[in-house]
Every structure is written in structure tokens, then in C-alpha cells.
Amino acid sequence: MFPGNKRKALTFSFDDGVIQDRRLVQLFNKYGFKCTWNLNSLSFDLPGKVEFKGKTATHDKVSIYEVKSLYKGHEVAVHTLYHPDLCKESDDSIRINIEADRIILEKLVGYPIIGMAYPFGTVDDRVVKIIKEKTPIKYSRIGWATYNFDRQDDLLKFRPTVHCLDFTNLSKLIDEFINLKPEEDKIFYIWGHAYEFDFDDTWDKFEQLIKKIANRDDIFYGTNKEVLIDYHD
């Protein structure tokens, strides 16, 4: 059960630490949402672009000097040093990418970090074994949606509910979650990248959807750590 004897929890998770996070942080703060921001610590301040289906978005990274203040009140988590596909890395590279990123980010934000999201959303049993044996990471998100709100036991292969740009399913799931009156804990987990709203300028569309689920007395709004770890039994 979540704080306030609530059975429903909503959490967000966004990756890469791009400058569009500045706008998304303001949006989440406006509605009282909590998000976990998964950052690559060797990419701070670097410029970039990303293409998707013939469209381009800026992929400039936030400054190392704004990390603590920008993400205040939310949660910062690991996304590896430089965003490699961990399944293709050596054992040592996997450990270093996770642990060095964690240590750097902890120094920036000033609190222990136990969460993560896998680059490219991919993982295998070898990577999970290294995380369990060589790091303090307790949960990590993969990239395949469940389209449901069920609790999950394998927190190192945690599947999100829906992607932020999957507006058709997102809208249906928001309505379903609002009307849900569960007798056991349910989690609504939305993930993505802030730059993705720039492809078709869908910022307002996303805001109109998520504001429907804000400020509800029967929903706990927490970070990934709060929802998956602090109140996971």
C-alpha cells in the first residue's frame, strides 16, 4: 500500500538528460508529478541531434552545473556513462559504465542512487547478474510496455506501462486508471525522452492528457524509487 492508504501510484521516467527536460520538469512540477531522470554523466553539455522517421530534434544535453537544481524534488538515476548497449559490452565495461555513472551522479545530487534505465531498453541475464553482484542498483527499466498496471517482481527487468508518445493507448490507460478501484496495489508507469515531444510539437497534447490524472486523492504521485522500492512489499 502506498502513502495515505492508497492503492494506486503514478510515476514517470525520462532518459538522456536533454535540454528539453527543463520544460518537462516545469510541466511535472505544475501538476505535482514526480519523475525519475536517467542520465549519462559523460554527456553533459554535449550538443547533438536525433532523427526519427525523417524528423529531427535537438539532442543537446543539460549542463553538469544545473543537474542538482533542475531535478530537485524528483529522482536522478543511472543511464550509464555514455549510453552503450550493455548486452554488447564486456563484463568490466558493464560494471564501470554503471558504477562510475552512479558515483558521479551521486556527487552531483547528494543522495544515494539505486535506480537505472537500460540504454536502448535492452538487457540480458549476464547484465542483470553483474548488476546484482557488482552494484547497489535495485531496479532498472527495460523498453517494452505492458499496457497494464500490475506489480512486477523482477525489478531489474521492470517493464513500463506505456510510452509517452503512444497517445492512443496513453489516453485509454489514463481513463482506465482514473476509474480503477483496486483491492491491491497498481502502478501506472509512463516513460520516454523529452526531445520526442519536439518531433511533432506534441507538448500540449501530452499536457492535456496527463493533467486529467493530476491532483487525485486516490493516487500516490512518486518517483520510481518511491513507487518500486520504498513501498514495494
C-alpha positions, 0 to 999 in steps of 0.5 A, a space after each residue: 500500500 502506498 502513502 495515505 492508504 492508497 492503492 494506486 501510484 503514478 510515476 514517470 521516467 525520462 532518459 538522456 538528460 536533454 535540454 528539453 527536460 527543463 520544460 518537462 520538469 516545469 510541466 511535472 512540477 505544475 501538476 505535482 508529478 514526480 519523475 525519475 531522470 536517467 542520465 549519462 554523466 559523460 554527456 553533459 553539455 554535449 550538443 547533438 541531434 536525433 532523427 526519427 522517421 525523417 524528423 529531427 530534434 535537438 539532442 543537446 544535453 543539460 549542463 553538469 552545473 544545473 543537474 542538482 537544481 533542475 531535478 530537485 524534488 524528483 529522482 536522478 538515476 543511472 543511464 550509464 556513462 555514455 549510453 552503450 548497449 550493455 548486452 554488447 559490452 564486456 563484463 568490466 565495461 558493464 560494471 564501470 559504465 554503471 558504477 562510475 555513472 552512479 558515483 558521479 551522479 551521486 556527487 552531483 545530487 547528494 543522495 544515494 542512487 539505486 535506480 537505472 534505465 537500460 540504454 536502448 531498453 535492452 538487457 540480458 541475464 549476464 547484465 542483470 547478474 553483474 548488476 546484482 553482484 557488482 552494484 547497489 542498483 535495485 531496479 532498472 527499466 527495460 523498453 517494452 510496455 505492458 499496457 497494464 498496471 500490475 506489480 512486477 517482481 523482477 525489478 531489474 527487468 521492470 517493464 513500463 506501462 506505456 510510452 509517452 508518445 503512444 497517445 492512443 493507448 496513453 489516453 485509454 490507460 489514463 481513463 482506465 486508471 482514473 476509474 480503477 478501484 483496486 483491492 491491491 496495489 497498481 502502478 501506472 508507469 509512463 516513460 520516454 525522452 523529452 526531445 520526442 515531444 519536439 518531433 511533432 510539437 506534441 507538448 500540449 497534447 501530452 499536457 492535456 492528457 496527463 493533467 486529467 490524472 493530476 491532483 487525485 486523492 486516490 493516487 500516490 504521485 512518486 518517483 520510481 524509487 518511491 513507487 518500486 522500492 520504498 513501498 514495494 512489499 
